[in-house]
Amino acid sequence: MPARKTPPEAWVDAALAALAEGGPDAIRVEVLAASLGVTKGGFYGEFADRDVLVERMLDTWEQAVVDDVIRRIENAEDDAHTKLRHLFYLAGRHVRAGRELAIELAVRDWARRDSAVKKRLNRVDNRRMAYLRKLFRQIGCDHDDAEARSFLAFSLFVGSNLITAQHHGRSRRDVISNALDSLLRA
């Protein structure tokens, strides 16, 4: 009976988990194989080397944080205000989710030291900003206002994870909700 083959998606998922847990240095074939309970030989049956796995891993991450999110927002036949609120809700859920947040922060940190990852992060951030600009333009913002609001919304998404300030009797969720309401005002 032939050995059970570990699908490439399992390797990618294990690599993303390793990235979230220990950063890019934790993405090692031996460690991933051990976490999957298989030998590293199965890895080389699916991937030529670690670089191919990293590329596939970043593809998967990009699809999850850009393509899948946009698809979910656009599948609803809502107006742009509602789409922005839904996008902010999904982004907030993403930010609160442990693994997703850890991956986001790990990719951002990794991009400071790896030009290929930086290039990928630039593409992801540019795609996110383009979508925000489009939605803000649809609610009636001119070019400059759409750019400013998109930048503020995106900064809130990324930066809120790094700020530990207290909000004097207000919850973080309430403060973020108020900030987003401000961004959506005409």
PLY file of the C-alpha trace (Angstrom):
ply
format ascii 1.0
element vertex 186
property float x
property float y
property float z
element edge 185
property int vertex1
property int vertex2
end_header
0.00 0.00 0.00
1.51 3.39 -1.02
2.19 6.00 1.63
-0.46 8.62 2.12
0.43 11.80 0.27
0.33 15.08 2.18
-1.43 17.66 -0.01
0.37 20.91 -0.79
-2.35 22.86 1.04
-1.40 21.08 4.27
2.22 22.19 3.86
1.10 25.75 3.13
-1.18 25.80 6.15
1.60 24.43 8.36
3.97 27.08 6.99
1.46 29.85 7.74
1.02 28.49 11.26
4.80 28.40 11.70
5.07 31.98 10.42
2.39 33.12 12.85
4.08 31.33 15.72
7.75 31.96 15.11
8.27 34.22 12.12
9.93 33.32 8.82
12.82 31.45 10.45
10.29 28.93 11.75
9.37 27.92 8.18
11.75 24.96 8.01
10.97 21.78 6.11
11.98 19.46 8.96
9.82 21.34 11.46
6.85 21.46 9.10
7.14 17.75 8.38
7.22 16.98 12.10
4.15 19.17 12.70
2.32 17.24 9.98
3.56 13.86 11.24
5.25 13.01 7.93
8.76 12.80 6.57
10.36 15.69 4.76
10.54 13.55 1.61
6.86 14.29 1.03
7.67 17.99 0.93
10.01 17.53 -2.01
7.32 15.58 -3.82
5.20 18.75 -3.74
7.71 21.62 -3.75
11.09 22.04 -5.39
12.41 23.93 -2.36
11.47 26.24 0.52
11.29 29.27 -1.81
8.49 27.63 -3.80
6.62 26.93 -0.57
7.08 30.55 0.56
5.73 31.82 -2.75
2.70 29.52 -2.48
2.23 30.53 1.14
2.25 34.24 0.24
-0.17 33.52 -2.64
-2.53 31.87 -0.16
-2.20 34.75 2.29
-2.83 37.35 -0.46
-5.87 35.49 -1.69
-7.31 35.32 1.85
-6.70 38.97 2.78
-7.52 40.59 -0.56
-9.36 38.41 -3.08
-11.59 36.54 -0.63
-12.44 39.71 1.30
-13.29 41.71 -1.83
-15.34 38.81 -3.18
-17.35 38.66 0.06
-17.99 42.40 0.01
-18.87 42.55 -3.68
-21.19 39.51 -3.54
-23.64 41.57 -1.52
-25.74 43.97 -3.55
-25.20 46.80 -1.09
-24.42 50.44 -1.56
-20.86 51.68 -1.01
-21.55 52.85 2.57
-22.79 49.40 3.53
-19.88 47.76 1.72
-17.42 49.93 3.66
-19.12 49.06 6.96
-19.00 45.37 6.05
-15.35 45.70 5.05
-14.54 47.39 8.37
-16.44 44.66 10.22
-14.49 41.93 8.40
-11.22 43.77 8.96
-12.02 44.13 12.64
-12.81 40.44 12.90
-9.55 39.69 11.08
-7.63 41.92 13.48
-9.16 40.23 16.53
-8.46 36.75 15.19
-5.22 35.48 16.70
-3.64 33.60 13.82
-4.68 36.04 11.09
-3.31 38.97 13.05
-0.10 37.10 13.83
0.38 36.29 10.12
-0.30 39.91 9.11
2.23 41.25 11.60
4.79 38.55 10.76
4.58 39.33 7.03
5.00 43.04 7.74
8.04 42.37 9.92
9.49 39.91 7.41
9.11 42.47 4.60
11.57 44.75 6.40
14.31 42.15 5.81
13.33 40.36 2.60
12.92 42.24 -0.68
10.67 39.58 -2.26
8.32 39.65 0.72
8.43 43.46 0.68
7.42 43.42 -2.97
4.52 41.11 -2.17
3.41 43.22 0.79
3.54 46.34 -1.40
1.26 44.63 -3.91
-1.16 43.50 -1.19
-1.26 46.94 0.42
-1.72 48.64 -2.96
-4.61 46.33 -3.80
-6.23 46.99 -0.43
-5.82 50.76 -0.87
-7.20 50.62 -4.42
-10.33 48.89 -3.18
-10.77 51.40 -0.35
-10.31 54.30 -2.79
-12.95 52.83 -5.08
-15.49 52.52 -2.27
-14.80 55.99 -0.88
-15.15 57.46 -4.38
-18.50 55.66 -4.68
-19.80 57.40 -1.55
-18.99 60.75 -3.12
-15.47 61.57 -1.96
-13.30 63.48 -4.39
-9.88 62.12 -5.30
-8.00 63.77 -2.43
-10.63 62.98 0.20
-10.88 59.36 -0.96
-7.09 59.04 -0.71
-7.01 60.54 2.78
-9.91 58.44 4.08
-8.49 55.28 2.53
-5.13 55.95 4.14
-6.71 56.62 7.52
-8.91 53.51 7.33
-5.98 51.33 6.32
-3.77 52.89 9.01
-6.46 52.12 11.55
-6.54 48.49 10.39
-2.76 48.04 10.67
-1.93 50.45 13.48
-4.70 49.59 15.91
-2.87 46.33 16.57
0.22 48.16 17.72
-1.35 50.77 19.97
-1.86 49.79 23.60
-3.28 53.09 24.91
-6.33 53.01 27.14
-9.41 54.97 26.16
-10.65 56.43 29.46
-13.81 54.43 30.04
-14.38 53.49 26.41
-13.72 50.10 24.91
-11.29 49.74 22.04
-14.16 48.46 19.93
-16.21 51.61 20.64
-13.29 53.90 19.82
-12.61 52.11 16.54
-16.32 52.14 15.69
-16.43 55.91 16.32
-13.33 56.40 14.18
-14.90 54.47 11.33
-18.14 56.44 11.67
-16.06 59.60 11.31
-14.47 58.25 8.14
-17.89 57.54 6.63
-19.42 60.94 7.31
-20.21 62.96 4.23
0 1
1 2
2 3
3 4
4 5
5 6
6 7
7 8
8 9
9 10
10 11
11 12
12 13
13 14
14 15
15 16
16 17
17 18
18 19
19 20
20 21
21 22
22 23
23 24
24 25
25 26
26 27
27 28
28 29
29 30
30 31
31 32
32 33
33 34
34 35
35 36
36 37
37 38
38 39
39 40
40 41
41 42
42 43
43 44
44 45
45 46
46 47
47 48
48 49
49 50
50 51
51 52
52 53
53 54
54 55
55 56
56 57
57 58
58 59
59 60
60 61
61 62
62 63
63 64
64 65
65 66
66 67
67 68
68 69
69 70
70 71
71 72
72 73
73 74
74 75
75 76
76 77
77 78
78 79
79 80
80 81
81 82
82 83
83 84
84 85
85 86
86 87
87 88
88 89
89 90
90 91
91 92
92 93
93 94
94 95
95 96
96 97
97 98
98 99
99 100
100 101
101 102
102 103
103 104
104 105
105 106
106 107
107 108
108 109
109 110
110 111
111 112
112 113
113 114
114 115
115 116
116 117
117 118
118 119
119 120
120 121
121 122
122 123
123 124
124 125
125 126
126 127
127 128
128 129
129 130
130 131
131 132
132 133
133 134
134 135
135 136
136 137
137 138
138 139
139 140
140 141
141 142
142 143
143 144
144 145
145 146
146 147
147 148
148 149
149 150
150 151
151 152
152 153
153 154
154 155
155 156
156 157
157 158
158 159
159 160
160 161
161 162
162 163
163 164
164 165
165 166
166 167
167 168
168 169
169 170
170 171
171 172
172 173
173 174
174 175
175 176
176 177
177 178
178 179
179 180
180 181
181 182
182 183
183 184
184 185
